[in-house]
């Protein structure tokens, strides 16, 4: 439970833009989850933090943590197979490695379509970003047109406004 609380604190600090505190929580969560052999928690701790390292200009650390989240996610927590792959695809696009970015974005989009359709917007955005960076604007438009209708919050009873 302590590891889970550290991970949720990490997410809160991330969303608040308190990056140093998010990193501190990640470090604490990683130490604990590794000590107790909790691979799911270890994966969770690394799933979103890569974006923080990008914001701080720590590109090597961002790449390392993103790759590790994806590697572990294949065995434990599948979210990084969508979210972290999409973030990594955007980073590779920005680094000029669009071919690598396209592969990651397409893999993330396939995983989202199979497992978490509501999350498909993340890899779709990464795919379109990579295509546009390559000058393939028509292909980007086609990918957007081929995408299923976006999630409409009013269709989800959890978000429907009370009448």
VMD Tcl script that draws the C-alpha trace (Angstrom):
set ca {
  {0.00 0.00 0.00}
  {2.85 2.37 0.75}
  {4.26 1.87 -2.75}
  {0.85 2.56 -4.28}
  {0.51 5.75 -2.22}
  {3.96 6.90 -3.34}
  {2.96 6.27 -6.95}
  {-0.30 8.19 -6.61}
  {1.55 11.06 -4.93}
  {3.95 11.00 -7.89}
  {1.00 11.44 -10.27}
  {-0.45 14.29 -8.23}
  {2.87 16.15 -8.18}
  {3.28 15.50 -11.90}
  {-0.13 17.02 -12.63}
  {0.64 19.98 -10.39}
  {3.89 20.62 -12.22}
  {5.96 19.97 -9.11}
  {8.53 17.93 -10.95}
  {11.22 17.64 -8.30}
  {8.66 16.30 -5.82}
  {7.36 13.88 -8.47}
  {10.88 12.59 -9.06}
  {11.45 12.18 -5.32}
  {8.27 10.09 -5.05}
  {9.32 8.03 -8.07}
  {12.71 7.35 -6.51}
  {11.07 6.30 -3.24}
  {8.49 4.14 -5.03}
  {11.19 2.46 -7.12}
  {13.34 1.71 -4.09}
  {10.41 0.17 -2.23}
  {8.90 -1.75 -5.14}
  {12.26 -3.19 -6.16}
  {13.02 -4.19 -2.56}
  {9.76 -6.14 -2.27}
  {9.72 -7.49 -5.84}
  {6.59 -5.56 -6.86}
  {7.07 -5.30 -10.62}
  {3.62 -3.77 -11.16}
  {4.46 -0.93 -8.78}
  {7.88 -0.50 -10.37}
  {6.24 -0.21 -13.76}
  {3.67 2.26 -12.45}
  {6.39 4.47 -10.99}
  {8.04 4.81 -14.40}
  {5.00 5.00 -16.67}
  {4.48 8.79 -16.81}
  {7.63 10.25 -15.27}
  {9.54 10.26 -18.57}
  {7.66 13.39 -19.59}
  {9.02 15.14 -16.49}
  {12.58 14.35 -17.47}
  {11.88 15.67 -20.98}
  {10.56 18.92 -19.49}
  {13.70 19.20 -17.37}
  {15.95 18.55 -20.37}
  {17.17 15.21 -19.01}
  {16.66 13.36 -22.30}
  {18.87 10.36 -21.54}
  {17.09 9.75 -18.25}
  {13.72 10.18 -19.98}
  {14.65 7.60 -22.61}
  {15.93 5.17 -19.98}
  {12.85 5.37 -17.76}
  {10.44 5.19 -20.72}
  {12.12 2.13 -22.20}
  {12.13 0.44 -18.80}
  {8.43 1.18 -18.24}
  {7.58 -0.34 -21.62}
  {9.78 -3.39 -20.99}
  {8.21 -4.05 -17.60}
  {4.73 -3.13 -18.83}
  {4.77 -6.03 -21.26}
  {4.76 -8.32 -18.21}
  {2.79 -6.45 -15.58}
  {0.97 -3.15 -16.10}
  {-0.10 -2.67 -19.71}
  {-0.73 1.10 -19.55}
  {2.82 2.02 -20.63}
  {2.31 -0.02 -23.79}
  {-0.03 2.82 -24.75}
  {0.83 5.93 -22.76}
  {4.60 5.64 -22.46}
  {4.98 4.39 -26.03}
  {3.02 7.45 -27.20}
  {5.19 9.79 -25.11}
  {8.33 8.07 -26.37}
  {7.11 8.32 -29.97}
  {6.64 12.08 -29.54}
  {10.12 12.37 -28.06}
  {11.71 10.40 -30.90}
  {9.87 12.59 -33.40}
  {11.26 15.68 -31.72}
  {14.73 14.11 -31.82}
  {14.38 13.51 -35.57}
  {13.94 9.74 -35.35}
  {10.55 9.65 -37.05}
  {10.82 6.07 -38.32}
  {11.29 4.83 -34.78}
  {8.51 7.13 -33.62}
  {6.10 5.76 -36.20}
  {6.73 2.19 -35.06}
  {6.11 3.07 -31.43}
  {2.98 5.09 -32.20}
  {1.53 2.33 -34.37}
  {2.26 -0.32 -31.72}
  {0.65 1.87 -29.06}
  {-2.38 2.48 -31.26}
  {-2.83 -1.26 -31.85}
  {-2.63 -1.96 -28.12}
  {-5.12 0.80 -27.37}
  {-7.55 -0.53 -29.98}
  {-7.41 -4.00 -28.41}
  {-7.26 -3.20 -24.70}
  {-8.18 0.40 -23.88}
  {-10.04 2.12 -26.75}
  {-10.67 5.23 -24.64}
  {-6.91 5.84 -24.61}
  {-6.40 5.68 -28.38}
  {-6.17 9.47 -28.64}
  {-2.70 9.42 -27.05}
  {-0.99 7.22 -29.66}
  {-3.07 8.74 -32.45}
  {-1.68 12.16 -31.54}
  {1.84 10.73 -31.51}
  {1.30 9.10 -34.91}
  {-0.01 12.32 -36.42}
  {2.89 14.27 -34.88}
  {5.42 11.89 -36.49}
  {3.67 11.92 -39.86}
  {3.52 15.71 -39.93}
  {7.20 15.93 -38.96}
  {7.97 13.75 -41.97}
  {5.91 16.05 -44.19}
  {3.23 13.39 -44.65}
  {0.30 15.66 -43.93}
  {-2.09 13.71 -46.18}
  {-1.23 10.49 -44.33}
  {-1.81 12.29 -41.02}
  {-5.23 13.46 -42.20}
  {-6.07 9.94 -43.38}
  {-5.07 8.49 -40.00}
  {-7.29 10.98 -38.25}
  {-10.23 10.29 -40.58}
  {-9.78 6.52 -40.14}
  {-9.86 6.79 -36.37}
  {-13.09 5.72 -34.68}
  {-15.33 8.46 -33.37}
  {-13.77 10.07 -30.29}
  {-15.04 9.18 -26.87}
  {-18.02 11.34 -26.03}
  {-18.15 11.94 -22.31}
  {-21.94 12.24 -22.21}
  {-22.16 8.64 -23.44}
  {-20.31 7.47 -20.35}
  {-22.59 7.29 -17.33}
  {-19.71 8.28 -15.04}
  {-19.52 11.67 -16.76}
  {-23.13 12.28 -17.74}
  {-24.61 15.45 -16.33}
  {-27.61 14.93 -14.08}
  {-30.78 16.19 -15.69}
}
mol new
graphics top color blue
foreach p $ca { graphics top sphere $p radius 0.5 }
foreach p [lrange $ca 0 end-1] q [lrange $ca 1 end] { graphics top cylinder $p $q radius 0.2 }
display resetview
